[in-house]
Amino acid sequence: MTEVAEPVQLLHQKTDLFVELVQVLKDQISQKVSKAALQTLIILCPCGRNRIKGVEAGTVPVLIELLLENCKDRKPNEMMLVLLECLCQCAEGRAELLRHGAGMAVVSAIRDEINDVEIIYKPLSDMLECVGEADVVFTSTASENPLILKQHVKELPFASEEMGRKRLFVDISVPRNVGSCVDDLESVKVYNVDNLKEVVAANKEDRLRKAMEAQVIIGEESGQFEAWRDSLETVPTIKKLRAYAERLRIAEVEKCLGKMSDEDINKKTQKAVDDLGRGMVNKMLHGPMQHLRCDGSDSRTLSETLENMHALNRMFGLETEVSVLEQKIRAKVEQKP
């Protein structure tokens, strides 16, 4: 859902959705399902008032309980900590954390367990100082007003040489945490939800184009498959005609060899006579075989194919179940547009 939704749609999710996602976490159906629920909440909660909705759905105490139960599972714990930190960026989330008896204790325990990941918390008053020390800045708060303005960024030192002396701001907050005027500065580059919307639109257009290409390929392959399948309907007549011709060939070759003396018959001569008969049969059958095809490779109509089949059966007495074949061929042709 979150991969295809418009950024604005993420802002208007009902509390019921958060309640259901939290219930999924509580049920612990499987690791895969729990991970998907966590990922969805991590994407949704930073947007608009979703943090408060997530808190109201009871996410904070559930996360604390899960962290206590799974204190040794590093990857899920990292995701739960990310979500818990996001929720605690609003007053309601912090209150829920402090209200739970094991709130602060479980966070400290997990931080000690993940000792190679440094998590530093600083007050909001130190925000600009922290921004000045970073090359890439992510903002995601519930503030109603911009926290980082043009005059603030002007006074900051340039980013590192590795970034081309250009600081990157990624603002996924709604309303924005980074003022729109900040992007006017040459020393920074700002990405926000509007840029995300453009990326989503571009991805949708690309998916639509690829879907249309896939439809063409599917149509071509389906046509080839149906043509091959339809061509099987005349196989009984073709087999009987070839078997009839082969019986005639063998009889005539034996008659020819019977008229020759033993001195004239050797393996080379016998093979030459056999090849001669086989070649004549193949050339004689080529035309009739072509007129029995109903695979759509030529402009032959249904009535012509049926007429050819009837004629061959009458002329050579092949005794094929023509009525059954006719019904099958007619049904296949009527299905074609």
GUVOKOL-831527 format. One line per field, with one value per residue (C-alpha): residue in one letter; chain; x, y, z. Coordinates in pm, 1 decimal, decimal comma. Example, Ala and Ser with C-alpha at 12.3 -4.5 7.8 and 13.67 -1.06 7.14 Angstrom:
// residues 2
aa = [A_S]
ch = [A_A]
c1 = [1230,0_1367,0]
c2 = [-450,0_-106,0]
c3 = [780,0_714,0]
This chain:
// residues 337
aa = [M_T_E_V_A_E_P_V_Q_L_L_H_Q_K_T_D_L_F_V_E_L_V_Q_V_L_K_D_Q_I_S_Q_K_V_S_K_A_A_L_Q_T_L_I_I_L_C_P_C_G_R_N_R_I_K_G_V_E_A_G_T_V_P_V_L_I_E_L_L_L_E_N_C_K_D_R_K_P_N_E_M_M_L_V_L_L_E_C_L_C_Q_C_A_E_G_R_A_E_L_L_R_H_G_A_G_M_A_V_V_S_A_I_R_D_E_I_N_D_V_E_I_I_Y_K_P_L_S_D_M_L_E_C_V_G_E_A_D_V_V_F_T_S_T_A_S_E_N_P_L_I_L_K_Q_H_V_K_E_L_P_F_A_S_E_E_M_G_R_K_R_L_F_V_D_I_S_V_P_R_N_V_G_S_C_V_D_D_L_E_S_V_K_V_Y_N_V_D_N_L_K_E_V_V_A_A_N_K_E_D_R_L_R_K_A_M_E_A_Q_V_I_I_G_E_E_S_G_Q_F_E_A_W_R_D_S_L_E_T_V_P_T_I_K_K_L_R_A_Y_A_E_R_L_R_I_A_E_V_E_K_C_L_G_K_M_S_D_E_D_I_N_K_K_T_Q_K_A_V_D_D_L_G_R_G_M_V_N_K_M_L_H_G_P_M_Q_H_L_R_C_D_G_S_D_S_R_T_L_S_E_T_L_E_N_M_H_A_L_N_R_M_F_G_L_E_T_E_V_S_V_L_E_Q_K_I_R_A_K_V_E_Q_K_P]
ch = [A_A_A_A_A_A_A_A_A_A_A_A_A_A_A_A_A_A_A_A_A_A_A_A_A_A_A_A_A_A_A_A_A_A_A_A_A_A_A_A_A_A_A_A_A_A_A_A_A_A_A_A_A_A_A_A_A_A_A_A_A_A_A_A_A_A_A_A_A_A_A_A_A_A_A_A_A_A_A_A_A_A_A_A_A_A_A_A_A_A_A_A_A_A_A_A_A_A_A_A_A_A_A_A_A_A_A_A_A_A_A_A_A_A_A_A_A_A_A_A_A_A_A_A_A_A_A_A_A_A_A_A_A_A_A_A_A_A_A_A_A_A_A_A_A_A_A_A_A_A_A_A_A_A_A_A_A_A_A_A_A_A_A_A_A_A_A_A_A_A_A_A_A_A_A_A_A_A_A_A_A_A_A_A_A_A_A_A_A_A_A_A_A_A_A_A_A_A_A_A_A_A_A_A_A_A_A_A_A_A_A_A_A_A_A_A_A_A_A_A_A_A_A_A_A_A_A_A_A_A_A_A_A_A_A_A_A_A_A_A_A_A_A_A_A_A_A_A_A_A_A_A_A_A_A_A_A_A_A_A_A_A_A_A_A_A_A_A_A_A_A_A_A_A_A_A_A_A_A_A_A_A_A_A_A_A_A_A_A_A_A_A_A_A_A_A_A_A_A_A_A_A_A_A_A_A_A_A_A_A_A_A_A_A_A_A_A_A_A_A_A_A_A_A_A_A_A_A_A_A_A_A_A_A_A_A_A]
c1 = [0,0_266,9_471,0_197,3_5,9_35,9_225,0_-88,8_-284,4_-43,6_-157,9_-523,8_-516,6_-784,3_-697,6_-853,7_-562,1_-311,2_-518,5_-513,3_-138,5_-71,3_-289,8_-78,5_232,2_68,8_-40,4_312,0_172,3_512,7_838,9_763,7_418,1_548,5_827,9_578,5_361,2_664,5_776,2_427,7_410,7_759,9_649,2_311,2_388,2_610,2_334,4_105,1_-89,0_-14,3_219,6_-68,3_-291,4_-20,4_8,9_-369,5_-371,5_-149,7_171,0_411,6_327,9_315,3_663,0_798,9_655,9_797,5_1138,7_1137,2_1045,3_1288,5_1583,6_1831,3_1682,5_1883,1_1711,4_1351,6_1471,9_1634,1_1307,5_1105,5_1347,0_1316,9_937,6_946,5_1175,6_941,5_640,2_825,8_877,6_528,3_425,7_166,4_429,3_674,6_398,5_314,4_681,4_715,2_379,4_500,1_701,9_968,7_978,8_1314,1_1466,2_1400,3_1541,1_1859,7_1888,8_1858,1_2111,7_2355,7_2285,7_2348,5_2674,9_2821,8_2536,1_2568,7_2237,5_2277,6_1981,8_2006,0_1753,9_1582,4_1788,3_2099,4_1933,2_2114,0_2449,5_2382,4_2273,1_2600,0_2794,5_2604,0_2626,9_2282,0_1991,7_1659,7_1367,1_1042,3_859,6_500,1_588,7_329,2_597,6_931,4_1222,7_1504,8_1495,9_1714,1_1886,9_1972,5_2136,6_2329,7_2517,8_2612,5_2951,9_2966,6_2927,7_3230,8_3433,1_3287,8_2945,6_3081,0_3045,4_2668,4_2443,6_2148,0_1814,8_1551,8_1226,6_943,5_733,4_393,4_386,1_749,3_1023,2_1260,4_1145,3_1088,4_1329,2_1619,8_1641,7_1735,8_2082,5_2354,5_2513,2_2216,2_1980,8_1635,4_1407,9_1052,4_722,0_657,7_972,9_851,6_524,0_715,7_914,9_595,3_436,9_745,7_747,7_378,7_438,6_730,0_523,3_237,9_474,9_623,4_273,9_175,6_491,4_411,0_57,0_196,9_431,4_150,3_-75,1_189,6_271,5_-98,3_-157,7_130,7_11,3_-347,2_-222,7_-12,8_-304,3_-545,1_-300,2_-327,2_-690,3_-593,5_-322,0_-539,0_-606,1_-241,1_-125,9_-369,4_-276,9_93,9_40,0_-163,8_112,4_377,8_192,0_176,3_547,5_652,5_431,6_566,2_929,1_887,0_719,6_1008,7_1273,2_1085,0_1119,6_1497,3_1735,6_1938,0_2253,2_2113,3_2001,8_2260,2_2241,4_2331,0_2065,0_1804,0_1874,4_1855,9_1515,2_1388,5_1510,3_1350,9_1011,9_1039,3_1132,2_841,5_596,2_720,7_689,1_344,0_224,2_363,5_70,4_-209,4_-34,8_-14,2_-387,7_-467,0_-300,7_-531,1_-272,4_-347,4_-20,1_-202,8_-531,1_-711,2_-1067,9_-1243,5_-1462,5_-1158,9_-980,4_-1290,3_-1343,2_-983,9_-1025,3_-1347,5_-1192,0_-884,6_-1091,9_-1320,1_-1039,2_-816,5_-1076,0_-896,8_-1208,6_-1120,7_-1392,8_-1452,3_-1759,3_-1570,0_-1273,9_-1503,2_-1671,7_-1337,5_-1193,3_-1508,4_-1507,8_-1141,3_-1187,1_-1498,8_-1298,9_-1050,7_-1129,4]
c2 = [0,0_250,9_184,1_294,3_549,6_919,5_1107,9_1307,9_984,6_881,7_1183,7_1084,1_734,3_640,9_539,9_198,9_118,3_182,1_-26,3_-320,4_-288,5_-280,5_-588,1_-765,0_-682,4_-813,1_-1138,6_-1213,8_-1433,5_-1468,5_-1277,6_-1178,3_-1041,1_-850,0_-699,1_-582,2_-420,6_-243,0_-116,5_17,8_198,6_345,0_489,3_617,0_762,3_1056,8_1196,4_1466,2_1360,1_993,2_992,8_1079,9_821,5_560,8_651,9_643,3_294,3_172,1_127,7_244,8_-12,6_-291,5_-198,3_-193,0_-537,3_-677,3_-527,0_-697,0_-1032,7_-1013,2_-836,1_-1061,0_-1019,1_-730,5_-656,7_-638,9_-439,4_-178,7_-133,9_-111,8_145,8_354,8_346,2_415,4_713,8_847,8_818,9_984,7_1297,1_1402,5_1475,1_1197,9_940,4_1051,9_1040,2_681,4_583,4_729,1_586,2_230,9_95,2_-59,1_219,0_381,7_56,9_-133,9_144,2_150,3_-230,2_-236,6_43,5_-159,2_-470,0_-283,6_-141,4_-73,6_161,2_503,2_672,7_1028,8_1227,4_1603,6_1875,2_2078,4_2380,7_2203,8_2122,7_2381,2_2284,4_1919,3_2021,2_2206,2_1889,0_1669,0_1629,8_1470,5_1585,3_1399,7_1589,5_1430,9_1608,5_1708,9_2078,3_2309,1_2561,9_2525,8_2453,2_2524,4_2854,1_3021,1_3250,6_2949,6_2757,3_3064,3_3072,3_2704,7_2580,0_2408,4_2033,5_1808,3_1779,5_1431,6_1595,1_1862,6_2115,4_2081,7_1977,7_1749,2_1794,0_1518,8_1657,8_1404,1_1608,5_1754,4_2047,4_2096,8_2123,1_2286,2_2620,1_2635,3_2929,0_2710,1_2546,2_2885,3_2855,6_2705,9_2529,5_2296,5_2058,5_1993,3_1697,6_1687,6_1504,7_1698,1_1544,6_1206,9_1265,5_1335,0_1013,0_815,7_967,8_886,7_530,6_489,8_610,8_370,4_80,3_168,0_170,9_-164,1_-306,6_-202,7_-365,2_-679,2_-684,0_-676,3_-966,1_-1162,9_-1100,8_-1222,7_-1530,9_-1609,3_-1584,7_-1819,8_-2066,3_-2062,3_-2110,1_-2408,4_-2552,3_-2505,0_-2672,2_-2990,8_-3034,5_-3149,2_-3381,8_-3699,8_-3634,5_-3551,1_-3869,8_-4088,9_-3928,2_-3976,3_-4335,0_-4404,5_-4261,4_-4455,5_-4784,9_-4713,0_-4626,0_-4945,1_-5160,0_-5001,0_-5023,7_-5392,7_-5448,7_-5271,3_-5467,7_-5789,7_-5733,9_-5695,7_-5990,8_-6074,9_-5963,3_-5613,3_-5576,7_-5461,3_-5228,5_-4923,2_-4994,4_-5076,8_-4751,4_-4549,7_-4695,8_-4639,4_-4274,3_-4217,5_-4336,1_-4138,9_-3818,2_-3852,5_-3909,0_-3603,9_-3379,7_-3515,7_-3457,4_-3106,4_-2936,7_-3123,8_-3075,7_-2700,8_-2686,2_-2871,4_-2610,6_-2400,1_-2221,7_-1873,1_-1845,3_-1771,1_-1620,6_-1952,0_-1943,8_-2198,5_-2323,7_-2380,0_-2581,7_-2795,9_-2844,1_-2961,1_-3203,2_-3348,1_-3383,7_-3566,7_-3803,1_-3881,7_-3925,2_-4145,0_-4307,2_-4198,5_-4249,7_-3961,2_-3842,8_-3536,6_-3413,8_-3402,8_-3223,7_-2980,4_-2884,7_-2830,5_-2621,4_-2413,2_-2344,7_-2237,2_-2006,8_-1846,7_-1765,1_-1558,8_-1185,4]
c3 = [0,0_105,0_-211,1_-450,3_-240,9_-309,4_-33,1_48,3_97,2_372,3_574,8_589,5_734,1_987,0_1341,4_1270,2_1038,3_1317,8_1558,8_1316,7_1257,0_1632,5_1675,8_1412,2_1616,3_1935,2_1771,8_1642,9_1364,3_1201,3_1178,8_819,3_903,7_1205,9_998,2_735,3_1005,2_1153,7_813,3_740,9_1075,1_1027,2_691,7_812,4_1154,6_1050,9_825,2_965,8_1275,6_1222,8_1522,9_1753,4_1583,8_1633,0_2002,3_2047,3_1891,8_2177,0_1978,1_2250,9_2524,7_2264,2_2139,8_2494,0_2569,2_2244,0_2316,5_2656,4_2500,6_2207,2_2360,9_2172,2_1822,5_1684,3_1352,7_1482,1_1782,6_1558,0_1368,1_1690,1_1831,3_1515,3_1544,7_1919,1_1867,1_1600,2_1828,9_2115,8_1907,8_2014,1_2372,1_2374,6_2277,0_2544,7_2804,4_2707,9_2731,9_3081,8_3187,6_3120,2_3410,8_3188,0_2929,7_3001,1_3127,3_2806,5_2589,8_2801,0_2786,2_2409,6_2371,2_2579,6_2366,3_2039,4_2158,6_1813,2_1716,8_1872,6_1947,5_2073,6_2206,0_2228,4_2316,1_2047,3_2147,8_2010,0_1676,9_1461,4_1610,3_1518,1_1167,5_1121,2_1205,4_960,4_582,8_550,1_766,8_796,6_949,6_1060,0_1340,8_1410,3_1433,1_1276,7_1180,1_995,7_1229,1_982,9_794,4_534,5_785,6_1002,5_718,3_597,9_926,1_915,4_793,1_454,4_427,2_377,0_57,0_2,7_-42,5_-271,5_11,2_-29,9_261,7_190,1_368,4_347,4_488,2_506,1_746,4_671,0_728,2_631,0_891,9_640,9_501,2_125,3_98,8_217,4_-125,0_-273,2_-119,5_-340,5_-44,6_15,5_-159,8_-15,3_-84,3_53,8_5,7_-316,8_-463,4_-340,4_-522,9_-844,7_-800,6_-740,3_-1052,1_-1258,8_-1125,8_-1207,7_-1561,9_-1600,4_-1463,6_-1700,6_-1996,8_-1897,5_-1843,4_-2197,2_-2334,7_-2138,5_-2281,0_-2634,5_-2556,5_-2390,7_-2692,0_-2934,3_-2729,8_-2678,6_-3053,1_-3125,7_-2861,8_-2991,7_-3347,1_-3238,7_-3041,8_-3334,7_-3571,2_-3364,2_-3466,4_-3816,7_-3691,8_-3719,2_-4088,7_-4153,1_-3977,7_-4167,3_-4499,3_-4435,5_-4318,7_-4633,7_-4854,2_-4664,0_-4718,2_-5090,9_-5098,7_-4921,9_-5148,9_-5467,0_-5350,0_-5272,0_-5610,0_-5784,7_-5597,6_-5668,3_-6041,9_-6015,6_-6015,1_-5708,1_-5887,3_-5936,8_-5574,0_-5324,9_-5026,8_-5231,6_-5492,8_-5232,9_-5049,9_-5371,9_-5460,7_-5104,7_-5103,9_-5443,8_-5320,4_-4995,8_-5178,9_-5421,3_-5134,3_-4942,7_-5248,8_-5327,7_-4969,5_-4936,1_-5106,8_-4927,4_-4592,1_-4645,9_-4716,7_-4394,9_-4174,8_-3956,2_-3741,7_-3870,7_-4062,8_-4389,6_-4509,5_-4553,1_-4420,3_-4202,6_-4485,0_-4709,1_-4439,4_-4380,9_-4753,3_-4794,1_-4505,8_-4647,3_-4992,7_-4866,6_-4655,9_-4949,5_-5203,1_-4989,1_-4760,3_-4445,6_-4228,1_-3995,2_-3756,6_-3969,4_-3780,5_-3451,3_-3609,8_-3785,8_-3459,7_-3287,5_-3569,6_-3600,0_-3224,0_-3232,0_-3528,1_-3377,0_-3063,7_-3263,4_-3287,5]
